[in-house]
Amino acid sequence: MRPNYIGGEWVEAARATPNVNPSDLADTIDHYASADAAAARRAVAAARAALPAWSATTPQQRFDALDAVGTEILARKAELGDLLSREEGKTLAEGVGEAARAGFIFKFFAGEALRAAGEVVPSVRPGLSVEVTREPVGVVGMIVPWNFPIAIPAWKIAPALAHGNCVVFKPAELAPACSWALAEILSRAGLPPGTFNLVMGKGSEVGQAILDDPGVDAVSFTGSVATGRRVAEAAMRRLAKVQLEMGGKNPLVVLDDADLAQAVEVAVQGSFYSTGQRCTASSRIVVTAGIHDAFVERLAERTRALAVGDARDPATQVGPVVDASQLEQDERYIALGRSEGARLVAGGERLKRAKEGFYLAPALFADCDNRMRICREEIFGPVAAVVRVKDYDEALAVANDTDFGLTAGICTTSLRHAAHFKRHAQAGMVMVNVPTAGVDYHVPFGGRRGSSYGPREQGRHAVEFYTTVKTAYTLA
Ligand code: NAD
């Protein structure tokens, strides 16, 4: 059993959960400890005990620890990327890319520890000076999903530690291996015991215990809207700081003046890479009438030609769906799309491969109406819906007609439309001629409405969540 890491010690649990490779159900990666609520509370107590010392460390000490973690992740990116593909099902190239991204994130936030700054402000009253500084928020609980099992932990843990906080981290039950590997690296980075704690287990038990513990000052959550609401309610009840990153129903607008080949590529990557299991996936493709038929025909062809297979086979372009219940959800939505009157122009069927796995042919629907449930609800699989519109104004209106607001993309050669869309798309991130999924690690990430709540993650903006501001007045 791979144990939890609490108070600087590796701690086994009474129960363990197998971690199964979705590309090959006969391959069990390992068994991971499944903690109970008491273990989560011990982890919070350990983090509280560690807080006075860690929050008093120098920026140099924090830089050294985070930089060492980043260096090791980058040196081991091939191995960690392979583990990621094996447990989550994204392709090897995507797995290695995500591992490298985690390494760069630790490097970036190592630097942020050194760049901490405050302000000295003249007072409006005579003889006084005013200082505005930032302090750690305290013990941060982190609850994450399975679909970016090393990058999301990195973009929460690294800024938390850089700004002097202690961490209680709960990975998703479906993908604990990368989190465990990251915890193992952190355990050798020179952090005082209790500064970083890993508690693997069920959301309803370990997650809930973290949310309800008065020793947790702030909660950073990434996952579905339904769970996010529960997390927010629990945090609000005791006035803990909370940040939520949730789902998406991201539009990709394709205009008549788009470069057709480029637009098709942008759609294929945004909709189906990582098996469509990305909060930033382009699940609604909004296409103007003049290019619509040619675009749908080319996109259907490309979709049918995608190589679906074992995530770790270098020839694979789309890996398996993560597990049986996600596969059933994808299939339910494909059946729903048909019953709503959408036209399935590619894919949608289960595929058999040499090894038993959760293989699904990426599904493309045309003739969709934006009011259909397949256009409104997050499916979180390789399923995309094309909506035909007459012109740019209608495209923008349809793009913005959603309960979500994470990313929005446009393919166009018109500077005027690109500029207008960047200004008027109601989303946290806007992409012009690039896929809706795929972002830089040094700039803010997040959305609006049902997609996000609270301060942005990543880049310099992460300081907002991981610190609290103090204003000090001195009469000289
Ligand atoms: P999920 O909501 O089912 O689970 C997320 C985490 O919450 C898991 O660790 C789970 O154990 C935990 N959890 C479940 N119930 C809980 C409870 N009662 N109390 C505390 N914790 C609890 O989501 P998932 O299926 O793992 O991930 C998919 C979702 O994540 C999608 O909606 C996707 O869009 C979203 N996501 C969002 C972003 C983003 O940054 N916006 C990034 C990746 C994924």
Residues whose N, C-alpha, C, O or C-beta is under 5 A from the ligand:
A	BS01	NAD	I143 V144 P145 W146 K170 P171 A172 E173 G201 K202 G203 S204 G207 Q208 T222 G223 S224 V225 T227 R230 E245 M246 G247 G248 R278 C279 S451
